[in-house]
Structure formats: C-alpha cells, structure tokens
C-alpha cells in the first residue's frame, strides 16, 4: 500500500483570535513534508437583514449592490490573510501557495474547496470560541469531520 504524503495542506480560518496556533500546526506539517499551504476563509453570505437593508437603500440595485458588497468583503479578507501570512512567515516565504476567500457555509465550502484543490490534509481549530455551545468541537469542525473524505487535523484551542 502506498504511504500517503501531504503535498497540499488546506488551512481554513475564521480570522478570529485563535488563528495563530492553528496556522503554526499547518506550517509545522508543511515544513516536515515540504508541502505547500493554501489559506482559505469562508465569508458568511448576506443574510435576510443585510438584504433588507440593501433593498431599503436601493431596491432596483439590490443585486449589484450585494455583488459589490461581497466582492469588497472578499478583497478585504484576502488582504488580511496575506498580511497574516507575511507577519507569520516573512515576506519571502514560499510556503503559502495561495490565499483564497469565498462565500458560503464554512464546513461545506471548506470540504468542496479541499476536493477541487485535491488537498491531502485540512487543518482547522477545534472551535472559534464564540457562541454558548457546550462540548469540545465547534459546529464547523464537527460538520467537517463528518462530511470530509480527507484527513482533518483539528488543533485544540482555548475557549
Ligand atoms: P467552529 O467549529 O465554527 O467553532 O470553528 C472551528 C474551526 O473551523 C476554526 O478554528 C477554523 O479553523 C474553521 N472555521 C470556522 N469558521 C470558518 C470560516 N468562516 N472560514 C474558514 N474556516 C473556518
């Protein structure tokens, strides 16, 4: 049987306060295996309230405003991820191959993105620390473990 190798590692982040220790685990594995890292953030789509606010502002333009709003959010996310990568690794590091932000349900988007990039390992934190949920795993981590057909490394983070 062929021994699995980690060539591409997907590091998914909510951009919250727990991202550094989780990212360092992704870096550690990437360095051991000479793998590349892809950084992914999933932005939440505009909810009913956001859409209603846009409709009030300009009912006819709601579609293009929504599109522009999402594009702006994604541009900002990409810049934040890029800065985080430079802060952590220095500007000359080639460990991170790609920085991506998409819109949707986090666990589903992470899973689909992992398939489309054919990644060998997904690295996430155990939870974002938000909410009142009990238990060790947050909802994204739990759902991802349930649906993923690829290995998932869950890094414990403090609540
Ligand atoms: P949660 O289960 O939502 O508390 O989050 C657990 C982990 O899933 C986080 O530490 C991140 O690694 C990942 N995650 C959660 N939300 C997102 C998101 N919006 N985009 C990318 N990764 C996320």
Backbone and ligand atoms as CSV (ligand in chain L), in Angstrom:
chain,resi,resn,atom,element,x,y,z
A,1,UNK,N,N,0.842,-1.205,0.000
A,1,UNK,CA,C,0.000,0.000,0.000
A,1,UNK,C,C,0.879,1.258,0.000
A,2,UNK,N,N,0.500,2.226,-0.853
A,2,UNK,CA,C,1.301,3.462,-0.923
A,2,UNK,C,C,1.154,4.259,0.383
A,3,UNK,N,N,2.272,4.796,0.830
A,3,UNK,CA,C,2.243,5.632,2.039
A,3,UNK,C,C,1.719,7.016,1.660
A,4,UNK,N,N,0.669,7.516,2.353
A,4,UNK,CA,C,0.167,8.854,2.000
A,4,UNK,C,C,1.218,9.939,2.266
A,5,UNK,N,N,1.287,10.892,1.374
A,5,UNK,CA,C,2.186,12.054,1.553
A,5,UNK,C,C,1.329,13.313,1.565
A,6,UNK,N,N,1.717,14.257,2.375
A,6,UNK,CA,C,0.999,15.539,2.395
A,6,UNK,C,C,1.709,16.494,1.449
A,7,UNK,N,N,1.098,16.752,0.311
A,7,UNK,CA,C,1.716,17.682,-0.650
A,7,UNK,C,C,1.038,19.053,-0.598
A,8,UNK,N,N,-0.270,19.014,-0.393
A,8,UNK,CA,C,-1.017,20.281,-0.309
A,8,UNK,C,C,-1.842,20.269,0.971
A,9,UNK,N,N,-1.687,21.325,1.758
A,9,UNK,CA,C,-2.392,21.420,3.040
A,9,UNK,C,C,-3.342,22.617,2.987
A,10,UNK,N,N,-4.580,22.364,3.332
A,10,UNK,CA,C,-5.560,23.463,3.354
A,10,UNK,C,C,-5.728,23.948,4.793
A,11,UNK,N,N,-5.373,25.197,5.022
A,11,UNK,CA,C,-5.546,25.809,6.338
A,11,UNK,C,C,-6.774,26.707,6.263
A,12,UNK,N,N,-7.823,26.335,7.003
A,12,UNK,CA,C,-9.067,27.126,6.969
A,12,UNK,C,C,-9.154,27.974,8.225
A,13,UNK,N,N,-9.443,29.240,8.041
A,13,UNK,CA,C,-9.502,30.132,9.208
A,13,UNK,C,C,-10.713,31.047,9.188
A,14,UNK,N,N,-11.281,31.249,10.373
A,14,UNK,CA,C,-12.378,32.211,10.519
A,14,UNK,C,C,-11.807,33.613,10.738
A,15,UNK,N,N,-10.488,33.750,10.781
A,15,UNK,CA,C,-9.778,35.013,11.001
A,15,UNK,C,C,-9.946,35.522,12.428
A,16,UNK,N,N,-10.319,34.655,13.335
A,16,UNK,CA,C,-10.509,35.034,14.736
A,16,UNK,C,C,-9.215,34.964,15.528
A,17,UNK,N,N,-9.351,35.115,16.855
A,17,UNK,CA,C,-8.151,35.237,17.692
A,17,UNK,C,C,-7.359,33.929,17.821
A,18,UNK,N,N,-7.955,32.813,17.441
A,18,UNK,CA,C,-7.261,31.521,17.608
A,18,UNK,C,C,-6.451,31.102,16.393
A,19,UNK,N,N,-6.308,31.998,15.423
A,19,UNK,CA,C,-5.758,31.512,14.165
A,19,UNK,C,C,-4.256,31.190,14.211
A,20,UNK,N,N,-3.500,31.905,15.061
A,20,UNK,CA,C,-2.046,31.692,15.027
A,20,UNK,C,C,-1.606,30.269,15.396
A,21,UNK,N,N,-2.035,29.751,16.576
A,21,UNK,CA,C,-1.584,28.389,16.912
A,21,UNK,C,C,-2.016,27.339,15.891
A,22,UNK,N,N,-3.173,27.547,15.296
A,22,UNK,CA,C,-3.658,26.583,14.300
A,22,UNK,C,C,-2.777,26.672,13.047
A,23,UNK,N,N,-2.508,27.890,12.617
A,23,UNK,CA,C,-1.671,28.090,11.430
A,23,UNK,C,C,-0.283,27.487,11.651
A,24,UNK,N,N,0.249,27.627,12.880
A,24,UNK,CA,C,1.601,27.108,13.139
A,24,UNK,C,C,1.644,25.586,13.003
A,25,UNK,N,N,0.543,24.931,13.321
A,25,UNK,CA,C,0.499,23.483,13.098
A,25,UNK,C,C,0.524,23.171,11.601
A,26,UNK,N,N,-0.201,23.972,10.836
A,26,UNK,CA,C,-0.192,23.773,9.372
A,26,UNK,C,C,1.236,23.977,8.842
A,27,UNK,N,N,1.918,25.006,9.360
A,27,UNK,CA,C,3.294,25.298,8.924
A,27,UNK,C,C,4.217,24.148,9.309
A,28,UNK,N,N,4.056,23.645,10.531
A,28,UNK,CA,C,4.916,22.566,11.001
A,28,UNK,C,C,4.799,21.336,10.093
A,29,UNK,N,N,3.574,20.953,9.769
A,29,UNK,CA,C,3.374,19.782,8.904
A,29,UNK,C,C,3.925,20.084,7.505
A,30,UNK,N,N,3.658,21.285,7.012
A,30,UNK,CA,C,4.118,21.657,5.662
A,30,UNK,C,C,5.646,21.594,5.582
A,31,UNK,N,N,6.316,22.058,6.650
A,31,UNK,CA,C,7.786,22.038,6.621
A,31,UNK,C,C,8.322,20.603,6.655
A,32,UNK,N,N,7.676,19.761,7.476
A,32,UNK,CA,C,8.127,18.354,7.555
A,32,UNK,C,C,8.012,17.660,6.207
A,33,UNK,N,N,6.917,17.947,5.527
A,33,UNK,CA,C,6.626,17.217,4.276
A,33,UNK,C,C,6.985,18.009,3.017
A,34,UNK,N,N,7.567,19.174,3.189
A,34,UNK,CA,C,7.834,20.073,2.048
A,34,UNK,C,C,6.575,20.285,1.227
A,35,UNK,N,N,5.495,20.495,1.941
A,35,UNK,CA,C,4.191,20.695,1.292
A,35,UNK,C,C,3.933,22.190,1.113
A,36,UNK,N,N,2.924,22.507,0.312
A,36,UNK,CA,C,2.509,23.911,0.213
A,36,UNK,C,C,1.197,24.083,0.973
A,37,UNK,N,N,0.961,25.322,1.403
A,37,UNK,CA,C,-0.260,25.620,2.163
A,37,UNK,C,C,-1.183,26.495,1.318
A,38,UNK,N,N,-2.470,26.181,1.371
A,38,UNK,CA,C,-3.469,27.093,0.810
A,38,UNK,C,C,-4.273,27.625,1.988
A,39,UNK,N,N,-4.412,28.946,2.066
A,39,UNK,CA,C,-5.193,29.556,3.157
A,39,UNK,C,C,-6.590,29.872,2.648
A,40,UNK,N,N,-7.594,29.499,3.438
A,40,UNK,CA,C,-8.977,29.726,2.992
A,40,UNK,C,C,-9.817,30.360,4.103
A,41,UNK,N,N,-10.533,31.402,3.739
A,41,UNK,CA,C,-11.552,31.957,4.639
A,41,UNK,C,C,-12.901,31.911,3.929
A,42,UNK,N,N,-13.928,31.507,4.675
A,42,UNK,CA,C,-15.275,31.494,4.107
A,42,UNK,C,C,-16.083,32.615,4.762
A,43,UNK,N,N,-16.469,33.585,3.958
A,43,UNK,CA,C,-17.291,34.686,4.481
A,43,UNK,C,C,-18.756,34.261,4.454
A,44,UNK,N,N,-19.492,34.698,5.463
A,44,UNK,CA,C,-20.921,34.353,5.510
A,44,UNK,C,C,-21.658,35.166,4.443
A,45,UNK,N,N,-22.619,34.564,3.735
A,45,UNK,CA,C,-23.389,35.335,2.755
A,45,UNK,C,C,-24.248,36.376,3.464
A,46,UNK,N,N,-24.668,37.386,2.717
A,46,UNK,CA,C,-25.554,38.392,3.313
A,46,UNK,C,C,-26.837,37.709,3.759
A,47,UNK,N,N,-27.215,37.926,4.989
A,47,UNK,CA,C,-28.446,37.313,5.489
A,47,UNK,C,C,-29.667,38.132,5.087
A,48,UNK,N,N,-30.836,37.709,5.577
A,48,UNK,CA,C,-32.085,38.398,5.242
A,48,UNK,C,C,-32.027,39.866,5.682
A,49,UNK,N,N,-31.429,40.127,6.848
A,49,UNK,CA,C,-31.363,41.506,7.357
A,49,UNK,C,C,-30.513,42.387,6.451
A,50,UNK,N,N,-29.359,41.835,6.033
A,50,UNK,CA,C,-28.470,42.588,5.154
A,50,UNK,C,C,-29.157,42.912,3.833
A,51,UNK,N,N,-29.845,41.907,3.296
A,51,UNK,CA,C,-30.535,42.121,2.014
A,51,UNK,C,C,-31.650,43.149,2.173
A,52,UNK,N,N,-32.388,43.073,3.294
A,52,UNK,CA,C,-33.482,44.021,3.538
A,52,UNK,C,C,-32.927,45.442,3.618
A,53,UNK,N,N,-31.763,45.600,4.266
A,53,UNK,CA,C,-31.150,46.930,4.379
A,53,UNK,C,C,-30.791,47.458,3.001
A,54,UNK,N,N,-30.230,46.578,2.156
A,54,UNK,CA,C,-29.873,47.000,0.798
A,54,UNK,C,C,-31.118,47.387,0.007
A,55,UNK,N,N,-32.205,46.634,0.187
A,55,UNK,CA,C,-33.453,46.917,-0.538
A,55,UNK,C,C,-33.988,48.292,-0.171
A,56,UNK,N,N,-33.876,48.622,1.115
A,56,UNK,CA,C,-34.329,49.947,1.569
A,56,UNK,C,C,-33.516,51.034,0.885
A,57,UNK,N,N,-32.218,50.780,0.799
A,57,UNK,CA,C,-31.296,51.769,0.255
A,57,UNK,C,C,-31.547,51.974,-1.238
A,58,UNK,N,N,-31.679,50.873,-1.970
A,58,UNK,CA,C,-31.894,50.985,-3.411
A,58,UNK,C,C,-32.474,49.679,-3.959
A,59,UNK,N,N,-33.826,49.563,-3.975
A,59,UNK,CA,C,-34.454,48.289,-4.340
A,59,UNK,C,C,-34.042,47.763,-5.708
A,60,UNK,N,N,-33.864,48.655,-6.678
A,60,UNK,CA,C,-33.558,48.184,-8.035
A,60,UNK,C,C,-32.139,47.644,-8.135
A,61,UNK,N,N,-31.271,48.251,-7.312
A,61,UNK,CA,C,-29.856,47.902,-7.463
A,61,UNK,C,C,-29.417,46.800,-6.512
A,62,UNK,N,N,-30.387,46.152,-5.847
A,62,UNK,CA,C,-30.007,45.254,-4.761
A,62,UNK,C,C,-29.046,44.145,-5.204
A,63,UNK,N,N,-29.239,43.613,-6.403
A,63,UNK,CA,C,-28.368,42.522,-6.882
A,63,UNK,C,C,-26.931,42.998,-7.064
A,64,UNK,N,N,-26.788,44.159,-7.741
A,64,UNK,CA,C,-25.413,44.602,-7.997
A,64,UNK,C,C,-24.765,45.109,-6.703
A,65,UNK,N,N,-25.584,45.686,-5.791
A,65,UNK,CA,C,-25.016,46.120,-4.512
A,65,UNK,C,C,-24.540,44.914,-3.709
A,66,UNK,N,N,-25.339,43.868,-3.721
A,66,UNK,CA,C,-24.960,42.659,-2.988
A,66,UNK,C,C,-23.648,42.101,-3.562
A,67,UNK,N,N,-23.578,42.077,-4.884
A,67,UNK,CA,C,-22.376,41.585,-5.552
A,67,UNK,C,C,-21.161,42.440,-5.156
A,68,UNK,N,N,-21.338,43.786,-5.184
A,68,UNK,CA,C,-20.225,44.683,-4.835
A,68,UNK,C,C,-19.817,44.518,-3.377
A,69,UNK,N,N,-20.851,44.380,-2.498
A,69,UNK,CA,C,-20.562,44.244,-1.063
A,69,UNK,C,C,-19.744,42.975,-0.816
A,70,UNK,N,N,-20.155,41.894,-1.453
A,70,UNK,CA,C,-19.444,40.627,-1.258
A,70,UNK,C,C,-18.026,40.711,-1.816
A,71,UNK,N,N,-17.893,41.358,-2.974
A,71,UNK,CA,C,-16.560,41.481,-3.580
A,71,UNK,C,C,-15.628,42.271,-2.647
A,72,UNK,N,N,-16.191,43.354,-2.060
A,72,UNK,CA,C,-15.378,44.174,-1.156
A,72,UNK,C,C,-14.931,43.362,0.069
A,73,UNK,N,N,-15.883,42.583,0.614
A,73,UNK,CA,C,-15.543,41.753,1.777
A,73,UNK,C,C,-14.433,40.761,1.411
A,74,UNK,N,N,-14.585,40.127,0.246
A,74,UNK,CA,C,-13.588,39.129,-0.155
A,74,UNK,C,C,-12.217,39.764,-0.378
A,75,UNK,N,N,-12.196,40.966,-0.974
A,75,UNK,CA,C,-10.906,41.657,-1.179
A,75,UNK,C,C,-10.242,41.929,0.165
A,76,UNK,N,N,-11.068,42.402,1.137
A,76,UNK,CA,C,-10.511,42.714,2.466
A,76,UNK,C,C,-9.967,41.453,3.125
A,77,UNK,N,N,-10.740,40.360,3.026
A,77,UNK,CA,C,-10.330,39.091,3.637
A,77,UNK,C,C,-9.000,38.620,3.050
A,78,UNK,N,N,-8.897,38.760,1.726
A,78,UNK,CA,C,-7.680,38.298,1.067
A,78,UNK,C,C,-6.474,39.111,1.542
A,79,UNK,N,N,-6.689,40.433,1.723
A,79,UNK,CA,C,-5.592,41.283,2.199
A,79,UNK,C,C,-5.201,40.886,3.620
A,80,UNK,N,N,-6.223,40.634,4.470
A,80,UNK,CA,C,-5.943,40.240,5.862
A,80,UNK,C,C,-5.168,38.938,5.925
A,81,UNK,N,N,-5.593,37.977,5.101
A,81,UNK,CA,C,-4.891,36.681,5.095
A,81,UNK,C,C,-3.453,36.840,4.602
A,82,UNK,N,N,-3.283,37.698,3.577
A,82,UNK,CA,C,-1.949,37.951,3.029
A,82,UNK,C,C,-1.042,38.575,4.076
A,83,UNK,N,N,-1.589,39.542,4.839
A,83,UNK,CA,C,-0.797,40.215,5.879
A,83,UNK,C,C,-0.426,39.228,6.983
A,84,UNK,N,N,-1.401,38.421,7.380
A,84,UNK,CA,C,-1.171,37.424,8.426
A,84,UNK,C,C,-0.036,36.477,8.016
A,85,UNK,N,N,-0.075,36.051,6.764
A,85,UNK,CA,C,0.955,35.148,6.260
A,85,UNK,C,C,2.334,35.817,6.311
A,86,UNK,N,N,2.404,37.098,5.894
A,86,UNK,CA,C,3.697,37.796,5.902
A,86,UNK,C,C,4.193,38.000,7.325
A,87,UNK,N,N,3.260,38.339,8.270
A,87,UNK,CA,C,3.641,38.521,9.679
A,87,UNK,C,C,4.213,37.233,10.259
A,88,UNK,N,N,3.594,36.125,9.911
A,88,UNK,CA,C,3.986,34.834,10.495
A,88,UNK,C,C,5.258,34.265,9.859
A,89,UNK,N,N,5.387,34.413,8.549
A,89,UNK,CA,C,6.456,33.694,7.834
A,89,UNK,C,C,7.501,34.616,7.199
A,90,UNK,N,N,7.200,35.902,7.146
A,90,UNK,CA,C,8.108,36.816,6.438
A,90,UNK,C,C,7.701,36.913,4.981
A,91,UNK,N,N,8.078,38.025,4.372
A,91,UNK,CA,C,7.533,38.294,3.031
A,91,UNK,C,C,8.117,37.390,1.942
A,92,UNK,N,N,9.286,36.766,2.235
A,92,UNK,CA,C,9.929,35.968,1.185
A,92,UNK,C,C,9.561,34.487,1.221
A,93,UNK,N,N,8.747,34.110,2.219
A,93,UNK,CA,C,8.416,32.693,2.324
A,93,UNK,C,C,7.576,32.229,1.130
A,94,UNK,N,N,7.847,31.006,0.703
A,94,UNK,CA,C,7.078,30.453,-0.425
A,94,UNK,C,C,6.167,29.311,0.037
A,95,UNK,N,N,6.034,29.178,1.367
A,95,UNK,CA,C,5.240,28.069,1.924
A,95,UNK,C,C,3.766,28.165,1.533
A,96,UNK,N,N,3.250,29.398,1.523
A,96,UNK,CA,C,1.833,29.579,1.190
A,96,UNK,C,C,1.701,29.809,-0.317
A,97,UNK,N,N,1.011,28.881,-0.969
A,97,UNK,CA,C,0.892,28.959,-2.427
A,97,UNK,C,C,-0.252,29.866,-2.851
A,98,UNK,N,N,-1.290,29.930,-2.008
A,98,UNK,CA,C,-2.494,30.640,-2.432
A,98,UNK,C,C,-3.263,31.119,-1.220
A,99,UNK,N,N,-3.917,32.278,-1.347
A,99,UNK,CA,C,-4.761,32.826,-0.289
A,99,UNK,C,C,-6.130,33.073,-0.895
A,100,UNK,N,N,-7.147,32.411,-0.344
A,100,UNK,CA,C,-8.450,32.446,-1.011
A,100,UNK,C,C,-9.561,32.796,-0.019
A,101,UNK,N,N,-10.503,33.606,-0.478
A,101,UNK,CA,C,-11.704,33.876,0.321
A,101,UNK,C,C,-12.921,33.593,-0.549
A,102,UNK,N,N,-13.878,32.857,-0.004
A,102,UNK,CA,C,-15.105,32.545,-0.745
A,102,UNK,C,C,-16.310,32.823,0.163
A,103,UNK,N,N,-17.505,32.715,-0.405
A,103,UNK,CA,C,-18.720,32.979,0.383
A,103,UNK,C,C,-19.529,31.697,0.485
A,104,UNK,N,N,-20.101,31.453,1.673
A,104,UNK,CA,C,-20.993,30.299,1.817
A,104,UNK,C,C,-20.984,29.721,3.208
A,105,UNK,N,N,-21.452,28.473,3.309
A,105,UNK,CA,C,-21.433,27.769,4.586
A,105,UNK,C,C,-20.003,27.258,4.819
A,106,UNK,N,N,-19.371,27.620,5.966
A,106,UNK,CA,C,-17.957,27.299,6.146
A,106,UNK,C,C,-17.606,25.824,5.916
A,107,UNK,N,N,-18.269,24.898,6.625
A,107,UNK,CA,C,-17.862,23.486,6.517
A,107,UNK,C,C,-18.031,22.968,5.088
A,108,UNK,N,N,-19.149,23.314,4.457
A,108,UNK,CA,C,-19.381,22.816,3.097
A,108,UNK,C,C,-18.384,23.391,2.103
A,109,UNK,N,N,-18.108,24.698,2.258
A,109,UNK,CA,C,-17.162,25.331,1.330
A,109,UNK,C,C,-15.754,24.780,1.532
A,110,UNK,N,N,-15.373,24.557,2.798
A,110,UNK,CA,C,-14.027,24.016,3.065
A,110,UNK,C,C,-13.910,22.631,2.412
A,111,UNK,N,N,-14.945,21.831,2.602
A,111,UNK,CA,C,-14.936,20.467,2.065
A,111,UNK,C,C,-14.877,20.488,0.532
A,112,UNK,N,N,-15.716,21.314,-0.091
A,112,UNK,CA,C,-15.736,21.369,-1.563
A,112,UNK,C,C,-14.427,21.933,-2.117
A,113,UNK,N,N,-13.916,22.954,-1.435
A,113,UNK,CA,C,-12.665,23.564,-1.880
A,113,UNK,C,C,-11.524,22.540,-1.774
A,114,UNK,N,N,-11.533,21.773,-0.687
A,114,UNK,CA,C,-10.497,20.737,-0.486
A,114,UNK,C,C,-10.522,19.741,-1.643
A,115,UNK,N,N,-11.730,19.390,-2.099
A,115,UNK,CA,C,-11.849,18.447,-3.214
A,115,UNK,C,C,-11.360,19.091,-4.507
A,116,UNK,N,N,-11.771,20.358,-4.732
A,116,UNK,CA,C,-11.407,20.995,-6.003
A,116,UNK,C,C,-9.894,21.207,-6.104
A,117,UNK,N,N,-9.230,21.399,-4.976
A,117,UNK,CA,C,-7.767,21.591,-4.996
A,117,UNK,C,C,-7.029,20.274,-4.735
A,118,UNK,N,N,-7.791,19.225,-4.509
A,118,UNK,CA,C,-7.238,17.894,-4.211
A,118,UNK,C,C,-6.200,17.944,-3.087
A,119,UNK,N,N,-6.569,18.562,-1.973
A,119,UNK,CA,C,-5.614,18.707,-0.862
A,119,UNK,C,C,-5.474,17.382,-0.119
A,120,UNK,N,N,-4.352,17.221,0.570
A,120,UNK,CA,C,-4.077,15.963,1.274
A,120,UNK,C,C,-4.429,16.050,2.753
A,121,UNK,N,N,-4.557,17.267,3.262
A,121,UNK,CA,C,-4.846,17.451,4.686
A,121,UNK,C,C,-5.549,18.795,4.889
A,122,UNK,N,N,-6.562,18.785,5.758
A,122,UNK,CA,C,-7.248,20.040,6.103
A,122,UNK,C,C,-6.898,20.343,7.561
A,123,UNK,N,N,-6.475,21.571,7.838
A,123,UNK,CA,C,-6.128,21.946,9.219
A,123,UNK,C,C,-7.110,23.003,9.713
A,124,UNK,N,N,-7.776,22.696,10.832
A,124,UNK,CA,C,-8.723,23.654,11.430
A,124,UNK,C,C,-8.512,23.691,12.945
A,125,UNK,N,N,-9.068,24.713,13.587
A,125,UNK,CA,C,-9.079,24.757,15.047
A,125,UNK,C,C,-10.276,23.963,15.573
A,126,UNK,N,N,-10.249,23.660,16.868
A,126,UNK,CA,C,-11.347,22.875,17.450
A,126,UNK,C,C,-12.633,23.705,17.540
A,127,UNK,N,N,-12.494,25.002,17.722
A,127,UNK,CA,C,-13.663,25.883,17.739
A,127,UNK,C,C,-13.206,27.337,17.657
A,128,UNK,N,N,-14.139,28.196,17.303
A,128,UNK,CA,C,-13.791,29.609,17.160
A,128,UNK,C,C,-13.860,30.339,18.497
A,129,UNK,N,N,-14.433,29.711,19.480
A,129,UNK,CA,C,-14.518,30.340,20.805
A,129,UNK,C,C,-15.778,31.146,20.982
A,130,UNK,N,N,-16.508,31.369,19.901
A,130,UNK,CA,C,-17.744,32.137,20.022
A,130,UNK,C,C,-18.908,31.250,20.411
A,131,UNK,N,N,-20.024,31.823,20.712
A,131,UNK,CA,C,-21.248,31.056,20.985
A,131,UNK,C,C,-21.258,30.448,22.370
A,132,UNK,N,N,-22.375,29.802,22.683
A,132,UNK,CA,C,-22.531,29.246,24.024
A,132,UNK,C,C,-22.529,27.727,23.988
A,133,UNK,N,N,-22.216,27.175,22.825
A,133,UNK,CA,C,-22.282,25.717,22.677
A,133,UNK,C,C,-21.388,25.003,23.676
A,134,UNK,N,N,-21.858,23.889,24.181
A,134,UNK,CA,C,-21.005,23.113,25.081
A,134,UNK,C,C,-20.239,22.105,24.239
A,135,UNK,N,N,-19.272,21.459,24.846
A,135,UNK,CA,C,-18.522,20.435,24.132
A,135,UNK,C,C,-17.250,21.001,23.559
A,136,UNK,N,N,-16.426,20.084,23.090
A,136,UNK,CA,C,-15.077,20.454,22.677
A,136,UNK,C,C,-15.033,20.994,21.254
A,137,UNK,N,N,-15.865,20.435,20.373
A,137,UNK,CA,C,-15.798,20.831,18.964
A,137,UNK,C,C,-16.865,21.851,18.597
A,138,UNK,N,N,-16.463,22.845,17.811
A,138,UNK,CA,C,-17.428,23.801,17.290
A,138,UNK,C,C,-18.206,23.175,16.127
A,139,UNK,N,N,-19.202,23.900,15.651
A,139,UNK,CA,C,-20.084,23.302,14.638
A,139,UNK,C,C,-19.374,23.092,13.297
A,140,UNK,N,N,-18.473,23.995,12.927
A,140,UNK,CA,C,-17.760,23.825,11.648
A,140,UNK,C,C,-16.841,22.612,11.717
A,141,UNK,N,N,-16.077,22.529,12.806
A,141,UNK,CA,C,-15.141,21.407,12.960
A,141,UNK,C,C,-15.909,20.084,12.960
A,142,UNK,N,N,-17.017,20.054,13.682
A,142,UNK,CA,C,-17.791,18.810,13.795
A,142,UNK,C,C,-18.362,18.397,12.426
A,143,UNK,N,N,-18.966,19.366,11.744
A,143,UNK,CA,C,-19.577,19.065,10.441
A,143,UNK,C,C,-18.507,18.620,9.435
A,144,UNK,N,N,-17.377,19.300,9.470
A,144,UNK,CA,C,-16.300,18.971,8.532
A,144,UNK,C,C,-15.799,17.544,8.745
A,145,UNK,N,N,-15.623,17.174,9.991
A,145,UNK,CA,C,-15.158,15.810,10.287
A,145,UNK,C,C,-16.178,14.792,9.783
A,146,UNK,N,N,-17.445,15.136,9.901
A,146,UNK,CA,C,-18.493,14.210,9.458
A,146,UNK,C,C,-18.555,14.054,7.948
A,147,UNK,N,N,-18.326,15.152,7.208
A,147,UNK,CA,C,-18.515,15.068,5.754
A,147,UNK,C,C,-17.214,14.838,4.979
A,148,UNK,N,N,-16.077,15.113,5.612
A,148,UNK,CA,C,-14.834,15.080,4.837
A,148,UNK,C,C,-14.361,13.659,4.552
A,149,UNK,N,N,-13.934,13.458,3.295
A,149,UNK,CA,C,-13.335,12.181,2.936
A,149,UNK,C,C,-11.809,12.304,2.910
A,150,UNK,N,N,-11.316,13.434,3.414
A,150,UNK,CA,C,-9.872,13.644,3.505
A,150,UNK,C,C,-9.480,13.820,4.969
A,151,UNK,N,N,-8.212,13.542,5.325
A,151,UNK,CA,C,-7.809,13.716,6.720
A,151,UNK,C,C,-8.005,15.163,7.191
A,152,UNK,N,N,-8.480,15.299,8.426
A,152,UNK,CA,C,-8.661,16.631,9.016
A,152,UNK,C,C,-7.847,16.679,10.313
A,153,UNK,N,N,-6.940,17.650,10.406
A,153,UNK,CA,C,-6.193,17.853,11.650
A,153,UNK,C,C,-6.906,18.942,12.449
A,154,UNK,N,N,-7.430,18.555,13.621
A,154,UNK,CA,C,-8.151,19.523,14.465
A,154,UNK,C,C,-7.224,19.935,15.603
A,155,UNK,N,N,-6.843,21.209,15.613
A,155,UNK,CA,C,-5.910,21.704,16.627
A,155,UNK,C,C,-6.712,22.264,17.803
A,156,UNK,N,N,-6.500,21.729,19.006
A,156,UNK,CA,C,-7.273,22.235,20.152
A,156,UNK,C,C,-6.910,23.691,20.446
A,157,UNK,N,N,-7.917,24.503,20.621
A,157,UNK,CA,C,-7.672,25.896,21.003
A,157,UNK,C,C,-8.483,26.213,22.259
A,158,UNK,N,N,-7.990,27.186,23.040
A,158,UNK,CA,C,-8.675,27.533,24.277
A,158,UNK,C,C,-9.979,28.226,23.990
A,159,UNK,N,N,-10.984,27.942,24.805
A,159,UNK,CA,C,-12.292,28.600,24.630
A,159,UNK,C,C,-12.253,29.987,25.223
L,1,LIG,P1,P,-16.147,26.359,14.625
L,1,LIG,O1,O,-16.402,24.880,14.582
L,1,LIG,O2,O,-17.033,27.151,13.716
L,1,LIG,O3,O,-16.145,26.897,16.034
L,1,LIG,O4,O,-14.672,26.584,14.033
L,1,LIG,C1,C,-13.660,25.587,14.105
L,1,LIG,C2,C,-12.596,25.872,13.071
L,1,LIG,O5,O,-13.180,25.802,11.760
L,1,LIG,C3,C,-11.939,27.251,13.145
L,1,LIG,O6,O,-10.867,27.284,14.096
L,1,LIG,C4,C,-11.416,27.398,11.719
L,1,LIG,O7,O,-10.223,26.646,11.525
L,1,LIG,C5,C,-12.548,26.737,10.911
L,1,LIG,N1,N,-13.537,27.755,10.510
L,1,LIG,C6,C,-14.630,28.171,11.201
L,1,LIG,N2,N,-15.290,29.133,10.539
L,1,LIG,C7,C,-14.583,29.326,9.384
L,1,LIG,C8,C,-14.741,30.200,8.262
L,1,LIG,N3,N,-15.739,31.079,8.195
L,1,LIG,N4,N,-13.843,30.127,7.259
L,1,LIG,C9,C,-12.820,29.237,7.306
L,1,LIG,N5,N,-12.605,28.407,8.340
L,1,LIG,C10,C,-13.472,28.436,9.368
